[in-house]
Amino acid sequence: QVQLVESGGGLVQPGGSLKLSCTASGDAFKVRTMRWYRQAPGKEREWVAGITAGGSITYAEFVKGRFAISRDNAKNTMYLQMDSLKPEDSAVYYCNAGSVIRPGKDWGQGTQVTVSS
């Protein structure tokens, strides 16, 4: 079991930036594929970005060129740098620790991102 804690959300104006963090418990972080998801009110949870243990990165089309995922295995922490934010990016953002082929069963509590003027 992995415990995940997201932080860094908040209120930002359109075009602004935020950096989210996800800290994981335990020694298994460095071998996990880490992913960011988000869920807006009334919508399904959707995948945003992922980074493997080896550092391979993938993004959903709607964040390419605006968001950057990274990880620091020494700190058991994953990041999501979000730039050029749009109102449609408003959601609760969650991190997940899984394998290359599927997300894991453990989720954090999420961090709220609100993009509004």
C-alpha positions as a Markdown table, in Angstrom:
| # | Residue | x | y | z |
|---|---|---|---|---|
| 1 | Gln | 0.0 | 0.0 | 0.0 |
| 2 | Val | 1.2 | 3.5 | -0.9 |
| 3 | Gln | 0.1 | 6.6 | 0.8 |
| 4 | Leu | 0.0 | 9.7 | -1.5 |
| 5 | Val | -0.3 | 13.3 | -0.5 |
| 6 | Glu | -1.0 | 16.0 | -3.1 |
| 7 | Ser | -0.3 | 19.7 | -2.5 |
| 8 | Gly | 0.2 | 23.0 | -4.4 |
| 9 | Gly | -3.3 | 23.7 | -5.7 |
| 10 | Gly | -5.0 | 27.0 | -5.4 |
| 11 | Leu | -6.8 | 29.8 | -7.2 |
| 12 | Val | -5.0 | 31.3 | -10.2 |
| 13 | Gln | -6.0 | 33.6 | -13.1 |
| 14 | Pro | -6.2 | 32.4 | -16.7 |
| 15 | Gly | -2.7 | 32.3 | -18.2 |
| 16 | Gly | -1.1 | 31.8 | -14.8 |
| 17 | Ser | 1.0 | 28.9 | -13.4 |
| 18 | Leu | 0.9 | 26.5 | -10.5 |
| 19 | Lys | 3.2 | 23.6 | -9.5 |
| 20 | Leu | 1.6 | 20.6 | -7.9 |
| 21 | Ser | 3.5 | 18.1 | -5.7 |
| 22 | Cys | 2.7 | 14.5 | -4.8 |
| 23 | Thr | 4.7 | 12.8 | -2.0 |
| 24 | Ala | 4.5 | 9.1 | -1.6 |
| 25 | Ser | 5.3 | 6.9 | 1.4 |
| 26 | Gly | 7.5 | 3.9 | 1.4 |
| 27 | Asp | 10.5 | 2.7 | -0.6 |
| 28 | Ala | 8.7 | 1.6 | -3.7 |
| 29 | Phe | 8.3 | 5.1 | -5.2 |
| 30 | Lys | 11.3 | 4.8 | -7.4 |
| 31 | Val | 10.1 | 1.7 | -9.2 |
| 32 | Arg | 6.5 | 3.0 | -9.7 |
| 33 | Thr | 5.0 | 4.6 | -12.8 |
| 34 | Met | 3.5 | 7.8 | -11.4 |
| 35 | Arg | 0.5 | 9.5 | -13.0 |
| 36 | Trp | -1.6 | 12.7 | -12.5 |
| 37 | Tyr | -5.3 | 12.6 | -13.0 |
| 38 | Arg | -8.0 | 15.3 | -12.6 |
| 39 | Gln | -11.7 | 15.4 | -12.0 |
| 40 | Ala | -13.9 | 18.3 | -12.6 |
| 41 | Pro | -17.4 | 18.6 | -11.1 |
| 42 | Gly | -19.9 | 16.3 | -12.9 |
| 43 | Lys | -17.2 | 14.8 | -15.1 |
| 44 | Glu | -15.2 | 11.5 | -15.1 |
| 45 | Arg | -11.7 | 11.4 | -13.7 |
| 46 | Glu | -9.3 | 11.8 | -16.6 |
| 47 | Trp | -5.6 | 11.0 | -17.0 |
| 48 | Val | -3.3 | 14.0 | -17.4 |
| 49 | Ala | 0.3 | 12.8 | -17.5 |
| 50 | Gly | 2.5 | 10.0 | -16.5 |
| 51 | Ile | 6.2 | 9.3 | -15.8 |
| 52 | Thr | 7.8 | 5.9 | -15.6 |
| 53 | Ala | 10.5 | 4.8 | -13.2 |
| 54 | Gly | 12.9 | 5.2 | -16.1 |
| 55 | Gly | 11.7 | 8.7 | -16.8 |
| 56 | Ser | 9.6 | 8.2 | -19.9 |
| 57 | Ile | 6.9 | 10.8 | -20.0 |
| 58 | Thr | 3.5 | 11.0 | -21.7 |
| 59 | Tyr | 0.9 | 13.7 | -21.7 |
| 60 | Ala | -2.8 | 13.9 | -22.6 |
| 61 | Glu | -3.3 | 16.0 | -25.7 |
| 62 | Phe | -5.1 | 18.8 | -23.9 |
| 63 | Val | -2.0 | 19.6 | -21.7 |
| 64 | Lys | 0.8 | 19.1 | -24.2 |
| 65 | Gly | 3.1 | 22.1 | -24.3 |
| 66 | Arg | 1.6 | 23.6 | -21.2 |
| 67 | Phe | 2.2 | 21.1 | -18.4 |
| 68 | Ala | 5.4 | 19.3 | -17.4 |
| 69 | Ile | 5.6 | 16.3 | -15.2 |
| 70 | Ser | 8.8 | 15.4 | -13.3 |
| 71 | Arg | 9.9 | 13.3 | -10.4 |
| 72 | Asp | 12.6 | 13.3 | -7.7 |
| 73 | Asn | 13.2 | 9.8 | -6.4 |
| 74 | Ala | 15.4 | 11.0 | -3.6 |
| 75 | Lys | 12.4 | 12.9 | -2.2 |
| 76 | Asn | 9.7 | 10.3 | -3.1 |
| 77 | Thr | 8.0 | 13.2 | -4.9 |
| 78 | Met | 6.4 | 13.8 | -8.3 |
| 79 | Tyr | 5.6 | 17.3 | -9.7 |
| 80 | Leu | 3.3 | 18.8 | -12.2 |
| 81 | Gln | 4.3 | 22.2 | -13.5 |
| 82 | Met | 1.2 | 23.8 | -15.0 |
| 83 | Asp | 1.6 | 26.9 | -17.2 |
| 84 | Ser | -0.8 | 28.8 | -19.4 |
| 85 | Leu | -3.7 | 27.6 | -17.3 |
| 86 | Lys | -7.2 | 27.8 | -18.7 |
| 87 | Pro | -10.5 | 27.8 | -16.9 |
| 88 | Glu | -11.2 | 24.3 | -18.2 |
| 89 | Asp | -8.1 | 23.1 | -16.3 |
| 90 | Ser | -10.1 | 23.7 | -13.0 |
| 91 | Ala | -10.5 | 20.4 | -11.3 |
| 92 | Val | -9.3 | 18.3 | -8.3 |
| 93 | Tyr | -5.9 | 16.9 | -9.3 |
| 94 | Tyr | -4.9 | 13.4 | -8.0 |
| 95 | Cys | -1.8 | 11.4 | -8.2 |
| 96 | Asn | -1.5 | 7.7 | -8.5 |
| 97 | Ala | 1.4 | 5.2 | -8.1 |
| 98 | Gly | 1.1 | 2.2 | -10.4 |
| 99 | Ser | 2.8 | 0.0 | -12.9 |
| 100 | Val | 3.7 | 0.7 | -16.5 |
| 101 | Ile | 0.5 | -1.0 | -17.8 |
| 102 | Arg | -2.1 | 0.2 | -15.3 |
| 103 | Pro | -2.6 | 2.7 | -12.4 |
| 104 | Gly | -2.5 | 1.5 | -8.8 |
| 105 | Lys | -5.4 | 1.2 | -6.4 |
| 106 | Asp | -4.2 | 3.9 | -4.1 |
| 107 | Trp | -5.1 | 7.6 | -4.5 |
| 108 | Gly | -4.4 | 10.7 | -2.5 |
| 109 | Gln | -7.0 | 13.1 | -1.3 |
| 110 | Gly | -6.4 | 15.4 | -4.2 |
| 111 | Thr | -5.6 | 19.1 | -4.5 |
| 112 | Gln | -8.1 | 21.7 | -5.9 |
| 113 | Val | -7.0 | 23.8 | -8.8 |
| 114 | Thr | -9.3 | 26.7 | -9.8 |
| 115 | Val | -8.5 | 28.9 | -12.8 |
| 116 | Ser | -10.7 | 32.0 | -12.8 |
| 117 | Ser | -10.5 | 35.7 | -13.2 |
